[in-house]
Amino acid sequence: MTRCHRAAVLAAVLIWATPLWGSIQGTVQDATGAIVPHARVYLLRPPHPARAATAESSGVFRFAGAGSGVCAILASAPGLSAEKLETPCDQSRPLVITLRPAALVETVVVTAERADLARSAVASSVSLWTAEELAEIQALHLLEALRYLPGVEVNQTGRHGGVTGLFVRGAESRHNLVAVDGVKINDFGGSYNFTSLPAEVAERIELTRGPQSALYGSYAIGSAVQVVTPSGLDRSDFFASAEGGNFATRRFAAGGGGRLGPLGLYGSASRFDSDGRVANDDSRIENAHLKVDSLIRGLHRLRYSGLANSNESGNPGAFGSDPAGRYRGLDPVTRTFERYNAHGFGYDGQLGRRVRERLTAALYSDRLDFRSQFGPSFSRHSRNALGSETTVLLPGRNLAIFGMEWHGERFRSTFVTDRSQRVFPVGRNIYGWFAESRLERGKWFVNLGARLEQLRLQALPPDAFGSRPPIAAATLTEIHPRVSAAWLARPTSRLHASAGTGLRPPDGFELAFTTNPALKPERTASFDAGFEQSFWDRRLAADLTWFYNRFRDQIVTLSRAQAGLSRWTSDNLANSEAKGLELSVFLRPAAGVRFRGAYTYLDTAVLRLEGSSDSVQRFFRLGQQLIRRPRHAGSWLAVWQHRRLLVQTGAVLRGRTLDAEPNGGISVGQFPNPFYATFDLGARYELGRGASVTVKLRNLLDRGYEESLGFPALGRNFTVGLHWRWARE
């Protein structure tokens, strides 16, 4: 036998010879003893991944092959939660889980740390939306839910389908790592258009604020956004929906899945269309996703996850506010065509009772084509990835985690050419070696981690115009630490704090249009600390968090007056900072009534360039507010449910901001974008047999406002929908 054959046989023996330990089953009820159907139940058994199950209509849940040792059980339903229950994993006696009213439910968080943890044990600032909550607010796209989160500014260019960026705690829109089932879907350099993320693919969406490069490497400089898709091993149902409204808005979606023998299958497909406000303002977004996974003897899991997107949108230009008088009429030609797909492959396995091994591979590609009055153009982004992660359970429930990752990135564009004016690929390899320690001591939860990140940039040829000299291959190595801690002072009180660093490597245009052979990544250092308190028998919960971000080594193009600061046309010289407070409030005053609110105070400032006493990046002033970052922002969302009727209403309030001149850009000037408040109202009525009808009014008061200056948001708009869902027991 060859060495590969022997390794394959040994792996198969290890998998199938591992004993099938333990089984846990039970019933979910409320405080009155009534059955709670379709509650979400989680099984935690470090160092292994969390498992999930949906209780049947009878309230019964089951976990086969739970393993040995001690397992933790979490359970929740809308507005109801249970404290973490610890039980032997081979428990033979059925459990009874009692859910009680709670403003903030206990659930599992996977993005904040590499271990799957109960929310109360996570020290980082994390916000979460579940599939049930997304359905309640009738989110057409995931960005609708992100608007309700503290510290998050969603900026969309006008109508449905407009380009959408995320500014978290003052960071740039390119400073967010975005992943679907662990697969990074950022373009080369960090950009991502959030308008294309549909709601129906999400079992859960998690947003972790602050730099996370110690965990996830490049691009996680301001936040990490993770979309977790449903698994057929944990969920068995089928759904279909059709919605339509004014502005020729229409949306169709269908999907579902379940267990098929040893396999779990779950997938969906959707299409969204809208015509916008003016000519060439239409958009089309199509998505399809599929997850296939298999749980072998309860201890080994194989997984494939795929997401494919195709979208097209017109770009009529900025036809709203025109503060500099540069508007020249609608653009009837310019359009964007995009197709991206992401594929993830994974293995999670138990190697003995204290060791878990995770192997991952991923493929991502993004094809962007543009049509304008100047002719066609394109850009191409791709990424291949491999990873290995080992988790070891230490005495006292402590964990040690270590591993490595490789990402190979490539970028091509019509405008990035060599001396012969031929398009060539800009490429780099990113290697990361990481180690973490998760410590649990009574009421204390501490995470210590560091990552050694190495960026290897391939050589760049000179261009045809003499503006870019030949740039040799280069390697940059640096370490990014992170520490976080939480203390459960009482079951209703939690202190939390974290500190870390992050980096964003240059994008393809920054590398191709510079004379600088040593252009470095942009970096940040961040600190936060907060206090979470529950009141009124857990019916009211509030979390107040202070944060500070210092952004440095930001890439700027230098003016002639600043030429003495660097010998290059662009360099890592700019600095800025952001600090503020985030307040989250959750309230459940009565059965069927839920409320969540958020407020953010954000103070940002442009700081001086390195090597200068008073000079700042061009077109800015020393100490001025960063553009598109409001000093004050808030939101609230209320849900009332009685029998078959659910009514929800929400509001988003954003304070005054500075923004770039919409028709000429920041070189023309910066202008104020005034305060706005927008209100939504929606309702859902259950018809029976899994069918329901919905109506949603957005911008209820028909307010005129612009998230991005010059690009008017839609006025009052509505959708009416018919939905059907069938759950298999």
ZAMARGU-4260 file (C-alpha; in steps of 0.2 Angstrom, whole numbers, plus 5000, padded with zeros to 4 digits):
<rodrens>
0) 5000/5000/5000 | 5006/5018/4996 | 5008/5030/5011 | 4992/5039/5005 | 4982/5023/5005
5) 4988/5018/5023 | 4983/5036/5029 | 4966/5034/5022 | 4963/5017/5029 | 4970/5023/5046
10) 4958/5038/5046 | 4943/5027/5042 | 4947/5015/5056 | 4948/5030/5068 | 4932/5037/5063
15) 4922/5020/5063 | 4930/5013/5078 | 4926/5028/5089 | 4912/5022/5101 | 4895/5029/5099
20) 4893/5037/5116 | 4878/5044/5125 | 4861/5050/5120 | 4851/5065/5127 | 4833/5068/5125
25) 4820/5078/5134 | 4805/5090/5133 | 4804/5109/5132 | 4790/5117/5142 | 4786/5134/5149
30) 4784/5140/5168 | 4766/5134/5168 | 4771/5117/5162 | 4764/5119/5144 | 4773/5112/5130
35) 4784/5124/5120 | 4784/5118/5102 | 4798/5121/5090 | 4810/5128/5103 | 4829/5129/5098
40) 4840/5117/5108 | 4859/5117/5108 | 4871/5104/5115 | 4888/5110/5120 | 4902/5098/5124
45) 4920/5107/5122 | 4931/5105/5113 | 4918/5099/5100 | 4907/5110/5089 | 4890/5114/5096
50) 4875/5104/5090 | 4857/5111/5087 | 4840/5103/5086 | 4822/5110/5084 | 4810/5103/5097
55) 4795/5094/5089 | 4777/5100/5090 | 4776/5089/5106 | 4791/5098/5113 | 4802/5083/5112
60) 4820/5085/5107 | 4834/5072/5105 | 4853/5071/5102 | 4860/5054/5098 | 4878/5050/5100
65) 4880/5065/5112 | 4897/5057/5118 | 4903/5056/5136 | 4908/5067/5150 | 4898/5083/5154
70) 4886/5091/5141 | 4878/5109/5143 | 4861/5111/5136 | 4854/5128/5130 | 4836/5131/5125
75) 4826/5146/5119 | 4811/5152/5109 | 4805/5169/5105 | 4805/5179/5121 | 4809/5163/5132
80) 4825/5156/5138 | 4832/5144/5150 | 4848/5145/5160 | 4862/5133/5155 | 4859/5115/5161
85) 4874/5104/5164 | 4871/5085/5163 | 4880/5069/5159 | 4881/5066/5141 | 4875/5048/5143
90) 4860/5054/5153 | 4847/5040/5152 | 4833/5049/5161 | 4823/5061/5150 | 4827/5080/5154
95) 4814/5093/5156 | 4819/5110/5151 | 4809/5125/5157 | 4809/5141/5148 | 4805/5157/5157
100) 4801/5175/5150 | 4818/5183/5146 | 4822/5199/5137 | 4839/5193/5131 | 4839/5174/5127
105) 4853/5162/5130 | 4860/5155/5113 | 4876/5149/5105 | 4889/5161/5098 | 4902/5155/5085
110) 4910/5171/5078 | 4917/5179/5094 | 4930/5165/5098 | 4935/5149/5089 | 4925/5139/5102
115) 4906/5138/5101 | 4901/5146/5117 | 4885/5152/5127 | 4882/5170/5124 | 4884/5174/5142
120) 4902/5167/5142 | 4907/5178/5127 | 4918/5194/5132 | 4918/5202/5115 | 4904/5214/5109
125) 4892/5203/5099 | 4875/5206/5091 | 4865/5192/5084 | 4849/5189/5073 | 4841/5172/5071
130) 4830/5166/5057 | 4814/5168/5067 | 4819/5186/5071 | 4823/5190/5052 | 4806/5182/5047
135) 4797/5193/5060 | 4804/5209/5053 | 4801/5203/5035 | 4819/5207/5030 | 4821/5207/5011
140) 4840/5208/5013 | 4851/5205/5029 | 4856/5223/5028 | 4839/5228/5035 | 4843/5219/5051
145) 4860/5226/5053 | 4852/5244/5054 | 4846/5240/5071 | 4862/5235/5079 | 4873/5247/5090
150) 4889/5254/5083 | 4884/5250/5065 | 4881/5263/5052 | 4873/5255/5036 | 4876/5266/5021
155) 4866/5262/5005 | 4866/5272/4988 | 4847/5275/4987 | 4835/5261/4982 | 4834/5242/4984
160) 4849/5235/4977 | 4860/5250/4979 | 4878/5248/4984 | 4879/5246/5003 | 4893/5248/5015
165) 4895/5245/5033 | 4904/5257/5045 | 4907/5249/5062 | 4913/5259/5077 | 4920/5272/5065
170) 4930/5260/5054 | 4930/5261/5035 | 4917/5251/5025 | 4932/5240/5019 | 4936/5235/5037
175) 4923/5221/5039 | 4927/5203/5037 | 4912/5195/5029 | 4910/5176/5029 | 4897/5163/5025
180) 4899/5147/5035 | 4917/5152/5038 | 4921/5156/5020 | 4928/5174/5017 | 4918/5183/5004
185) 4927/5199/5004 | 4935/5205/4988 | 4954/5208/4986 | 4957/5223/4998 | 4942/5220/5009
190) 4927/5227/5000 | 4910/5219/5001 | 4893/5225/4994 | 4880/5220/5008 | 4865/5223/4997
195) 4867/5205/4989 | 4866/5195/5005 | 4848/5188/5006 | 4839/5184/5022 | 4833/5167/5018
200) 4850/5159/5018 | 4853/5163/5037 | 4850/5152/5051 | 4859/5165/5061 | 4869/5181/5058
205) 4882/5187/5070 | 4892/5203/5070 | 4907/5205/5082 | 4912/5223/5084 | 4931/5228/5085
210) 4946/5221/5077 | 4947/5202/5075 | 4963/5199/5066 | 4970/5188/5080 | 4955/5176/5076
215) 4952/5178/5057 | 4968/5187/5050 | 4967/5200/5036 | 4951/5211/5034 | 4944/5209/5051
220) 4950/5227/5056 | 4933/5234/5062 | 4921/5219/5063 | 4918/5201/5059 | 4901/5197/5051
225) 4897/5178/5050 | 4882/5171/5041 | 4878/5153/5047 | 4866/5144/5035 | 4854/5130/5041
230) 4859/5112/5042 | 4847/5098/5037 | 4854/5088/5051 | 4847/5101/5063 | 4831/5107/5054
235) 4818/5098/5043 | 4806/5110/5034 | 4801/5117/5017 | 4796/5134/5013 | 4790/5145/4998
240) 4786/5164/4997 | 4780/5177/4985 | 4780/5196/4988 | 4777/5211/4978 | 4775/5230/4980
245) 4776/5247/4973 | 4792/5252/4963 | 4789/5236/4954 | 4797/5227/4968 | 4795/5208/4968
250) 4803/5193/4977 | 4802/5175/4976 | 4810/5162/4987 | 4809/5143/4990 | 4819/5130/4999
255) 4821/5118/5013 | 4828/5101/5017 | 4831/5089/5031 | 4840/5072/5035 | 4842/5059/5021
260) 4849/5044/5029 | 4866/5049/5036 | 4866/5066/5026 | 4859/5083/5030 | 4853/5093/5015
265) 4847/5111/5015 | 4846/5124/5002 | 4836/5138/4995 | 4835/5149/4979 | 4828/5167/4978
270) 4826/5181/4965 | 4823/5200/4969 | 4818/5213/4957 | 4815/5232/4959 | 4813/5246/4947
275) 4819/5261/4958 | 4814/5279/4956 | 4821/5284/4939 | 4827/5277/4923 | 4841/5265/4924
280) 4839/5263/4943 | 4833/5245/4943 | 4841/5230/4951 | 4840/5211/4950 | 4847/5200/4964
285) 4848/5181/4962 | 4854/5169/4976 | 4856/5150/4978 | 4864/5141/4993 | 4866/5123/4997
290) 4873/5114/5013 | 4877/5096/5013 | 4884/5088/5029 | 4885/5071/5038 | 4887/5067/5056
295) 4896/5050/5058 | 4893/5041/5074 | 4890/5058/5082 | 4908/5062/5083 | 4914/5066/5065
300) 4906/5079/5054 | 4909/5082/5035 | 4902/5098/5027 | 4900/5107/5011 | 4892/5124/5010
305) 4890/5134/4994 | 4883/5151/4990 | 4880/5158/4972 | 4875/5175/4968 | 4871/5184/4952
310) 4865/5203/4952 | 4863/5217/4940 | 4860/5235/4943 | 4859/5252/4934 | 4868/5267/4940
315) 4859/5283/4935 | 4871/5293/4946 | 4868/5305/4960 | 4851/5313/4956 | 4847/5320/4974
320) 4856/5333/4983 | 4868/5344/4972 | 4877/5355/4984 | 4891/5360/4972 | 4879/5362/4957
325) 4888/5348/4947 | 4873/5338/4942 | 4872/5335/4923 | 4857/5324/4921 | 4854/5305/4923
330) 4866/5292/4916 | 4856/5280/4905 | 4870/5269/4901 | 4881/5264/4916 | 4877/5247/4923
335) 4885/5234/4934 | 4884/5215/4932 | 4891/5204/4946 | 4892/5185/4948 | 4901/5178/4964
340) 4901/5161/4972 | 4909/5154/4988 | 4912/5135/4992 | 4917/5129/5008 | 4923/5111/5013
345) 4926/5105/5031 | 4929/5091/5043 | 4927/5091/5061 | 4932/5076/5071 | 4935/5070/5088
350) 4952/5062/5090 | 4951/5055/5108 | 4940/5062/5121 | 4950/5079/5123 | 4955/5083/5105
355) 4946/5090/5091 | 4953/5092/5073 | 4946/5104/5060 | 4951/5104/5042 | 4944/5117/5030
360) 4946/5122/5012 | 4937/5136/5002 | 4935/5143/4985 | 4929/5161/4981 | 4927/5170/4965
365) 4919/5187/4960 | 4917/5193/4942 | 4912/5211/4940 | 4908/5218/4923 | 4904/5237/4920
370) 4896/5246/4905 | 4897/5264/4904 | 4898/5278/4891 | 4917/5275/4891 | 4915/5257/4886
375) 4915/5240/4895 | 4927/5236/4909 | 4929/5222/4922 | 4937/5217/4938 | 4940/5199/4944
380) 4943/5193/4962 | 4947/5176/4968 | 4953/5167/4984 | 4958/5149/4988 | 4960/5144/5006
385) 4966/5130/5017 | 4966/5128/5036 | 4969/5117/5050 | 4964/5119/5068 | 4967/5109/5083
390) 4957/5111/5100 | 4963/5102/5116 | 4952/5101/5131 | 4963/5105/5146 | 4959/5102/5165
395) 4945/5113/5172 | 4936/5116/5155 | 4950/5126/5148 | 4954/5125/5130 | 4970/5127/5120
400) 4968/5131/5101 | 4981/5132/5088 | 4983/5130/5069 | 4987/5138/5053 | 4978/5145/5037
405) 4983/5150/5020 | 4974/5161/5008 | 4979/5164/4990 | 4972/5180/4982 | 4972/5186/4965
410) 4965/5202/4957 | 4963/5208/4939 | 4956/5223/4931 | 4954/5232/4914 | 4964/5247/4921
415) 4979/5237/4929 | 4991/5233/4914 | 5009/5230/4911 | 5021/5239/4900 | 5013/5231/4885
420) 4996/5237/4891 | 4991/5219/4894 | 4980/5215/4909 | 4990/5205/4922 | 4985/5198/4939
425) 4990/5205/4956 | 4993/5191/4968 | 4998/5188/4986 | 4998/5173/4998 | 4993/5176/5016
430) 4999/5164/5029 | 4993/5164/5047 | 4998/5154/5062 | 4988/5156/5078 | 4986/5150/5096
435) 4973/5154/5108 | 4969/5149/5126 | 4951/5149/5133 | 4951/5149/5152 | 4936/5147/5163
440) 4938/5149/5182 | 4921/5150/5191 | 4913/5166/5186 | 4928/5171/5175 | 4930/5168/5156
445) 4946/5174/5148 | 4952/5172/5130 | 4971/5175/5126 | 4976/5174/5108 | 4989/5179/5095
450) 4991/5177/5077 | 5007/5178/5066 | 5002/5185/5049 | 5014/5184/5034 | 5009/5193/5018
455) 5019/5188/5003 | 5016/5200/4988 | 5020/5194/4971 | 5031/5205/4959 | 5022/5219/4949
460) 5029/5224/4932 | 5030/5242/4927 | 5016/5250/4917 | 5016/5258/4900 | 5016/5276/4906
465) 5031/5276/4918 | 5020/5280/4933 | 5023/5263/4941 | 5041/5256/4942 | 5044/5237/4943
470) 5040/5232/4961 | 5049/5217/4968 | 5041/5203/4977 | 5040/5207/4996 | 5036/5198/5012
475) 5029/5206/5028 | 5027/5197/5044 | 5018/5204/5060 | 5010/5198/5076 | 4992/5203/5081
480) 4987/5199/5099 | 4970/5199/5107 | 4963/5197/5125 | 4945/5197/5131 | 4937/5193/5148
485) 4920/5192/5155 | 4915/5191/5174 | 4898/5185/5179 | 4896/5195/5195 | 4879/5188/5197
490) 4867/5178/5186 | 4860/5194/5181 | 4876/5205/5180 | 4890/5203/5167 | 4906/5213/5165
495) 4916/5212/5149 | 4931/5219/5141 | 4942/5216/5126 | 4957/5223/5117 | 4965/5218/5100
500) 4973/5224/5084 | 4968/5222/5066 | 4975/5224/5048 | 4968/5227/5030 | 4981/5223/5016
505) 4980/5236/5001 | 4968/5232/4987 | 4973/5229/4969 | 4972/5247/4964 | 4982/5254/4979
510) 4996/5241/4974 | 4995/5245/4955 | 4994/5264/4956 | 5009/5268/4968 | 5027/5270/4966
515) 5029/5263/4984 | 5037/5246/4984 | 5034/5244/5003 | 5016/5249/5004 | 5010/5241/5021
520) 4993/5236/5027 | 4982/5248/5037 | 4980/5244/5055 | 4970/5247/5070 | 4971/5245/5089
525) 4955/5244/5099 | 4949/5243/5117 | 4931/5241/5124 | 4923/5238/5141 | 4905/5236/5146
530) 4892/5231/5159 | 4877/5221/5156 | 4863/5220/5168 | 4846/5211/5169 | 4831/5218/5179
535) 4813/5214/5183 | 4816/5195/5184 | 4826/5195/5167 | 4812/5204/5158 | 4823/5219/5155
540) 4841/5219/5150 | 4853/5233/5146 | 4872/5233/5140 | 4882/5249/5140 | 4899/5248/5132
545) 4913/5261/5129 | 4925/5258/5115 | 4941/5267/5107 | 4948/5263/5090 | 4965/5270/5084
550) 4967/5269/5065 | 4985/5270/5059 | 4996/5267/5043 | 4981/5272/5033 | 4985/5273/5014
555) 4985/5291/5007 | 4990/5299/4990 | 5001/5314/4994 | 4999/5331/4987 | 5014/5341/4980
560) 5014/5351/4997 | 5016/5335/5006 | 5030/5328/4995 | 5043/5331/5009 | 5034/5318/5020
565) 5038/5303/5008 | 5047/5299/4992 | 5032/5290/4986 | 5016/5295/4978 | 5006/5286/4991
570) 5011/5280/5008 | 5005/5273/5025 | 5005/5290/5034 | 4987/5294/5039 | 4979/5292/5056
575) 4962/5294/5063 | 4952/5289/5079 | 4935/5284/5085 | 4928/5283/5102 | 4911/5282/5110
580) 4897/5273/5119 | 4885/5259/5114 | 4869/5256/5123 | 4858/5240/5119 | 4841/5238/5128
585) 4830/5222/5127 | 4813/5222/5135 | 4799/5209/5137 | 4785/5217/5148 | 4772/5204/5144
590) 4768/5188/5134 | 4769/5191/5116 | 4778/5208/5118 | 4796/5211/5114 | 4806/5227/5112
595) 4825/5230/5107 | 4833/5247/5106 | 4850/5254/5102 | 4859/5270/5104 | 4877/5275/5098
600) 4887/5290/5102 | 4902/5291/5091 | 4916/5304/5091 | 4928/5303/5077 | 4943/5313/5072
605) 4956/5315/5058 | 4973/5315/5065 | 4989/5322/5058 | 5000/5313/5045 | 5016/5304/5051
610) 5031/5316/5051 | 5020/5331/5051 | 5015/5343/5065 | 4998/5349/5057 | 4997/5342/5039
615) 4982/5329/5036 | 4977/5319/5021 | 4971/5330/5007 | 4953/5337/5007 | 4952/5335/5026
620) 4955/5346/5041 | 4964/5342/5057 | 4952/5335/5070 | 4937/5335/5058 | 4923/5321/5059
625) 4926/5307/5047 | 4913/5306/5033 | 4897/5295/5034 | 4900/5293/5053 | 4885/5301/5063
630) 4889/5307/5080 | 4872/5301/5086 | 4862/5286/5080 | 4848/5275/5087 | 4835/5263/5083
635) 4821/5253/5091 | 4810/5238/5086 | 4794/5232/5094 | 4785/5216/5091 | 4768/5211/5097
640) 4760/5194/5095 | 4743/5188/5099 | 4737/5171/5093 | 4739/5171/5074 | 4743/5190/5072
645) 4760/5197/5074 | 4763/5216/5072 | 4780/5224/5072 | 4786/5242/5071 | 4803/5250/5070
650) 4813/5266/5068 | 4830/5271/5063 | 4837/5288/5068 | 4853/5295/5061 | 4861/5311/5066
655) 4870/5324/5055 | 4885/5318/5045 | 4898/5324/5033 | 4898/5317/5016 | 4908/5318/5000
660) 4901/5329/4986 | 4890/5316/4976 | 4894/5321/4958 | 4912/5325/4959 | 4918/5316/4975
665) 4928/5322/4990 | 4940/5333/4979 | 4926/5344/4976 | 4921/5346/4994 | 4912/5339/5009
670) 4894/5344/5014 | 4882/5340/5028 | 4870/5327/5027 | 4855/5331/5039 | 4847/5321/5052
675) 4834/5309/5047 | 4822/5297/5055 | 4813/5283/5046 | 4799/5272/5052 | 4792/5255/5047
680) 4777/5245/5051 | 4773/5227/5047 | 4761/5213/5051 | 4759/5194/5048 | 4743/5184/5050
685) 4744/5165/5051 | 4731/5157/5040 | 4734/5139/5046 | 4742/5124/5038 | 4759/5133/5038
690) 4752/5147/5027 | 4753/5166/5032 | 4750/5183/5023 | 4762/5198/5027 | 4762/5216/5024
695) 4776/5228/5027 | 4776/5247/5025 | 4794/5255/5024 | 4797/5273/5027 | 4780/5274/5033
700) 4779/5293/5034 | 4786/5296/5017 | 4801/5305/5023 | 4814/5311/5010 | 4832/5307/5016
705) 4848/5300/5009 | 4859/5288/5018 | 4873/5292/5005 | 4872/5311/5000 | 4865/5313/4983
710) 4856/5296/4982 | 4838/5298/4988 | 4831/5283/4997 | 4814/5276/4992 | 4799/5286/4998
715) 4785/5276/5006 | 4785/5258/4999 | 4777/5242/5003 | 4777/5224/5000 | 4763/5211/5002
720) 4767/5193/5003 | 4761/5175/5004 | 4772/5163/5013 | 4771/5144/5017 | 4781/5133/5028
725) 4779/5115/5032 | 4790/5107/5046 | 4793/5089/5047 | 4793/5081/5064
</rodrens>
